[in-house]
Amino acid sequence: MRETEIARAQEELAARGWALLNDAPFLPHGRPDPEGVLRIATGFGRPSDRDGGREIWTIAPRTTRPGATFSMRAGGAAFHTDAQYHSRPEDVICLFVVRPADDGGDTMLLTERDVVTALRREPAGETALERLAQPVWTWTPPDVFSKAAAAVPPMPVLPGDGTVRWRRDNLGPLRPPQAQAATVFESGLRHAPAVRLCHHPGDVIVIDNRRTLHGRTPFADPERRLLRVRLWADR
């Protein structure tokens, strides 16, 4: 991949919290090349193998269990950031599209800035923002990663520095004020203007995991396949 294309994507990532590369050279003969995947990913950071013991993680339906983590089942995925159950989540996520679903599964993106703007329009939005800024929120790691994740002290969802940390389905126990704030937050996510990226083989979606939430539209196609690399910005 040309250095100019990586440089453009780096600039877009810094400016808006996400970037898209098309026709990236990681699918020779239609099959993913791990070396090609990592060569592209390292243009955006240092690969992490903290969860699962591997730098490249396959995102494909492998179970029908409803409680399985998003990367292992079909269906939609609500807006979230990755590794929110760690004290310091990885800074960047690269998603490599190997085979799109034939019935959905598109990536949705939503920046912290747009979430905050939407929350301010919600009834009780300002109160929710105050509660979301408090370091009282905890998350449980998915079962597949539970042995790798150490206990994490409570953290804020929206600390006010332009970052966000969120995943609704593995939140720890909530007191009533927190539960109310979480409900308002989810309403803000539904009303905020999200970007939808339709998948094509060879696409690479680069996401600032500190500033941008991502999710996906529902799908049932068992052949959908993406690869994920989480990255540290400090190389």
N, C-alpha and C positions, 0 to 999 in steps of 0.2 A: 504494500500500500504506500502511495506517495506521501512523503513527509508533509507536503502542503495540505493534503486532506486531513491528516492527523492534527496539524496545527490549526486548521479551521475548526475542527471539532473541539479542540481544547478551548478555543476562544468562545465558541457557542456554549460550551459547558460552563465556563466561568461567568458568562453574561446572563444566561437564562436558566441554568440549572440542569440542562439536558442537551444532548446532541444526537444526531443520526448520521451514520455512515451507510451508504448503499453499495452493493456489489463488492463487499470487502472480500479479499482473497483468502478465505479460510475453508472453502468448500471445493477443493480440487476433485474433479470427477463426481461431484455431488455428495461427497463424504467429508465430514469435518476433520480438519487437520489440527491436532492439539498444538503443535508448534506454531502454526499460523494464528490460532486463537490467542495464544499467549503473546506472540509478537505484536499483535494489534493491541491487546489489553495493556501491555506495558507502556504504551504511549500515554496512558492516563494514570499510571501509578504502579505500585508494587503489589503483585498478586498475594492474596491471603488464603491460607489453607486452614484457618482456625476452626471452622465448623466443618466436620466431615472428613478432615485430613486430606483434602485434595483442593487444588487450585481451580479446577474446572468442574462445575456441578451441572449435571443434566437435569433439565426441567422438562418432565414428560409424565403423563399419567402412568402410575405404577400401582395404584391401589384405588379401590372404590370406597375406602373408609372415609366417612364424612369429616371426621376430625383430623385427617392427615394434613400436613403442612401444604401450602399452596403449590410448591414445586413438585409435589408427588401425586397430585390428583387433578382431574378435569374440573371444569366449572369456572365460574368467575372468581376473581380475587379482589377483595375490598382494598381501598387505598391504604398503603402502609409504607414504612421504611424498613429496610433490612436490618437484621441483627440488633433490633431495639432492646433485646434482652441482655446485651453486653454494656458494660460501663462506657466503652468507646466503640461504637459501631464502625465498620469500614466506611471510608470516605466516598468511594465511587463504586458503582455497579456497571458492568458491561453485560448486556444481553445479546447473544449471538443467535440469529434466527436460522435454524437448520431446515425445518419444515413447518410452515404455518398450518394452523388448523383450517379445515375447509368450511367451518361454521362459526367463526368468531375467534376469540382468544387474542384480540388486539390489545396492545399496551396502552394504558391510560396514564397520564402524567399530570400532576398538580403541584404547583410551587407553594412554598410556605407563604409567600407574599399574597398570593391569591386566596389562600385559605384564611389568613387573618382578615383580609378585606371582606370576604364573605361572612365571617363570624361577626364582624361589627354590624352587619345588617340583620343578624338573627335576634329575636327576642331573647333577652338575658345574655346576649353575646359578650358584652363587656365583663359581666360577672364571670362568665365561662373563661374568658381570656385570663382573668386574674387567677383562677383556680388551675388552669392549664400551665401557668407559669410557675406554680409551686412544685418543689421537688418531693412529691408524694406519690408518684406514679411508678408502678412496677410491672414487669412483664415476665411471663414464664416461657422458657425456650421450648421449641418443638421437641417432641420425644426423641426424634432422630438425632438431635444435637444436645440433649440434656446432660450427657456426661462431659461435654466440652465446655459448657458455660458455667462460669463461677457465679456465686451469689453477687448480685449487683445492688448497690444502695438505691433508694428511690430517686427518680429523676423527673425533671419537668418535661412536659410535652412541647410547649412553646416557650422557651426561656426568654424570648424577646431579642435574640441576637441574630435572627434570620434563619435559625435552624428549627427542625421539627423532628420529633421521634414519636412513632405511632404504630400500633396494630391493635385493633379492637378485640379480636377473638382470643388473644392470650393475655389480656390485661389481668393483673393481680386483683385481689379483693378491693372493692370500691365502697367507700362510705357514701351516704346519700348525696352530699355536695359534689363529690367526684362523679358519681353516676349521672347526675344532672348535667355537669359540664361535658361529660363524654357524649351524652345525647345531643347537646347543642353542637358539639364539635362535629359529630357525624352528620347533622343537618347541614352545617356549613360546607362539609365535603360534597354533599349532594348538590348544593346550589352554586358552588364555585365553578368557574369556567375551566374545564379540563381539556388537555390536548389528547387526541386519539391518534395513535400511529398504527396503521394497517401493516401487517407483516409481509415481507417478501424474503425468499431465501437469499442469504448474503447480507441482510441488514445487520447492523450493530447499533444497538440503542445504548447510549452512555448516559448514566443518571448520577447526579450529585446526591448521594444518599443522606447528606446533611440538610439539604434545602428542598428536596423534591420528593413527594410521595409518588408511588406508582401502584398500579393495579392492572386488572385485565377484564375484558368483557367475557361473558360465559362462552363455553365451548364444550363439545362432547367428543370431538375427533380424537381417537386414541393414538393417532400417529403424529400429533403435534409434538414438536421437539425444539427446544431452545437450549443453549448452554449459557451458564452464568459464571462470571468471574468477579469476585469482590476484590477491591483494591484499596491500599493505603496511599494517600497522596504524598506522604514523605518517602521518597524513593531512596 
